[in-house]
């Protein structure tokens, strides 16, 4: 669920409101999932290097799934 939230948030240009609309959940739910990601990984979505690494990891994951 966190991965799909991250993908939706990135596709929504960092908007929790638009990501929530895509995921059919409240923007606070999106924000909570993003915070949980940061807690689990020790990464910050506000730090450019961490964000670039996340985007690359998501792309690698997508390619591995064959999408």
Backbone as CSV, one residue per row, in Angstrom:
resi,resn,N_x,N_y,N_z,CA_x,CA_y,CA_z,C_x,C_y,C_z
1,UNK,0.813,-1.182,0.000,0.000,0.000,0.000,0.870,1.265,0.000
2,UNK,2.001,1.207,0.686,2.885,2.374,0.721,3.453,2.650,-0.667
3,UNK,3.822,1.595,-1.396,4.371,1.810,-2.739,3.354,2.459,-3.665
4,UNK,2.119,1.999,-3.631,1.108,2.600,-4.502,0.830,4.047,-4.086
5,UNK,0.921,4.322,-2.801,0.742,5.696,-2.323,1.883,6.578,-2.814
6,UNK,3.103,6.091,-2.721,4.247,6.859,-3.212,4.128,7.124,-4.708
7,UNK,3.729,6.111,-5.466,3.570,6.280,-6.916,2.493,7.314,-7.231
8,UNK,1.374,7.236,-6.520,0.285,8.185,-6.759,0.706,9.597,-6.367
9,UNK,1.407,9.726,-5.268,1.873,11.034,-4.790,2.846,11.657,-5.791
10,UNK,3.749,10.862,-6.321,4.687,11.363,-7.328,3.953,11.735,-8.610
11,UNK,3.008,10.906,-9.037,2.243,11.194,-10.254,1.401,12.461,-10.092
12,UNK,1.059,12.775,-8.840,0.264,13.971,-8.552,1.160,15.165,-8.237
13,UNK,2.422,15.075,-8.615,3.383,16.165,-8.394,3.476,16.581,-6.937
14,UNK,3.400,15.597,-6.040,3.561,15.873,-4.618,2.314,16.385,-3.924
15,UNK,1.176,16.285,-4.574,-0.076,16.740,-3.967,-0.758,15.568,-3.256
16,UNK,-0.884,15.686,-1.933,-1.567,14.648,-1.167,-3.052,14.616,-1.508
17,UNK,-3.628,15.763,-1.798,-5.046,15.829,-2.146,-5.324,15.079,-3.448
18,UNK,-4.538,15.348,-4.480,-4.744,14.667,-5.766,-4.394,13.185,-5.668
19,UNK,-3.352,12.856,-4.899,-3.005,11.438,-4.708,-4.139,10.717,-3.999
20,UNK,-4.737,11.366,-3.005,-5.870,10.774,-2.301,-7.044,10.520,-3.235
21,UNK,-7.271,11.444,-4.147,-8.353,11.255,-5.132,-8.079,10.046,-6.006
22,UNK,-6.840,9.887,-6.419,-6.475,8.728,-7.255,-6.612,7.416,-6.498
23,UNK,-6.336,7.471,-5.192,-6.353,6.261,-4.368,-7.686,6.049,-3.646
24,UNK,-8.625,6.988,-3.826,-9.925,6.937,-3.161,-9.778,6.915,-1.643
25,UNK,-8.929,7.811,-1.148,-8.759,7.956,0.292,-8.540,9.433,0.617
26,UNK,-8.582,9.755,1.887,-8.416,11.135,2.344,-6.958,11.547,2.243
27,UNK,-6.721,12.844,2.031,-5.350,13.353,1.919,-4.544,13.065,3.184
28,UNK,-5.205,13.049,4.355,-4.484,12.742,5.593,-3.979,11.303,5.607
29,UNK,-4.728,10.412,4.984,-4.283,9.020,4.860,-3.010,8.970,4.020
30,UNK,-2.988,9.728,2.936,-1.790,9.797,2.095,-0.620,10.334,2.910
31,UNK,-0.840,11.417,3.634,0.232,12.014,4.436,0.740,11.044,5.501
32,UNK,-0.179,10.300,6.119,0.235,9.307,7.120,1.090,8.206,6.495
33,UNK,0.710,7.751,5.307,1.492,6.709,4.625,2.874,7.238,4.219
34,UNK,2.928,8.498,3.776,4.220,9.085,3.416,5.122,9.199,4.650
35,UNK,4.538,9.610,5.767,5.323,9.674,7.019,5.798,8.284,7.433
36,UNK,4.942,7.303,7.247,5.320,5.920,7.598,6.491,5.458,6.736
37,UNK,6.455,5.796,5.454,7.579,5.482,4.561,8.867,6.098,5.114
38,UNK,8.788,7.357,5.502,9.978,8.039,6.026,10.471,7.383,7.306
39,UNK,9.547,6.972,8.174,9.931,6.297,9.415,10.599,4.951,9.142
40,UNK,10.039,4.195,8.214,10.563,2.861,7.927,11.924,2.900,7.235
41,UNK,12.127,3.893,6.388,13.351,3.933,5.586,14.417,4.873,6.119
42,UNK,14.023,5.805,6.976,14.971,6.803,7.438,15.269,7.850,6.378
43,UNK,14.488,7.871,5.327,14.636,8.835,4.232,13.631,9.958,4.410
44,UNK,13.933,11.108,3.803,13.037,12.255,3.860,12.572,12.600,2.449
45,UNK,11.272,12.684,2.267,10.725,13.033,0.956,10.963,14.502,0.624
46,UNK,11.411,15.263,1.589,11.744,16.655,1.355,13.198,16.875,0.961
47,UNK,13.993,15.829,1.013,15.415,15.911,0.652,15.576,15.439,-0.799
48,UNK,16.069,16.299,-1.675,16.151,15.951,-3.107,16.854,14.634,-3.398
49,UNK,17.978,14.359,-2.756,18.697,13.115,-3.044,17.858,11.899,-2.671
50,UNK,17.184,11.965,-1.536,16.327,10.851,-1.126,15.169,10.671,-2.094
51,UNK,14.635,11.764,-2.580,13.525,11.697,-3.530,13.964,11.087,-4.856
52,UNK,15.144,11.453,-5.325,15.674,10.877,-6.564,15.882,9.376,-6.395
53,UNK,16.431,8.971,-5.262,16.645,7.543,-5.012,15.316,6.794,-4.979
54,UNK,14.297,7.403,-4.395,12.975,6.776,-4.356,12.426,6.592,-5.760
55,UNK,12.510,7.633,-6.580,11.990,7.556,-7.951,12.713,6.461,-8.729
56,UNK,14.019,6.393,-8.582,14.783,5.350,-9.279,14.407,3.955,-8.781
57,UNK,14.230,3.815,-7.476,13.848,2.516,-6.916,12.454,2.102,-7.387
58,UNK,11.526,3.037,-7.422,10.180,2.720,-7.913,10.201,2.327,-9.381
59,UNK,11.020,3.022,-10.165,11.130,2.674,-11.589,11.733,1.284,-11.764
60,UNK,12.758,0.955,-10.992,13.362,-0.377,-11.056,12.340,-1.441,-10.650
61,UNK,11.556,-1.143,-9.624,10.520,-2.078,-9.171,9.472,-2.282,-10.267
62,UNK,9.066,-1.189,-10.912,8.082,-1.272,-11.991,8.618,-2.110,-13.151
63,UNK,9.870,-1.886,-13.521,10.482,-2.642,-14.626,10.609,-4.116,-14.265
64,UNK,10.940,-4.388,-13.031,11.074,-5.791,-12.599,9.736,-6.517,-12.654
65,UNK,8.657,-5.780,-12.378,7.317,-6.376,-12.448,6.885,-6.573,-13.894
66,UNK,7.614,-5.977,-14.825,7.296,-6.155,-16.228,6.194,-5.253,-16.734
67,UNK,6.042,-4.096,-16.110,4.975,-3.176,-16.550,5.473,-2.206,-17.568
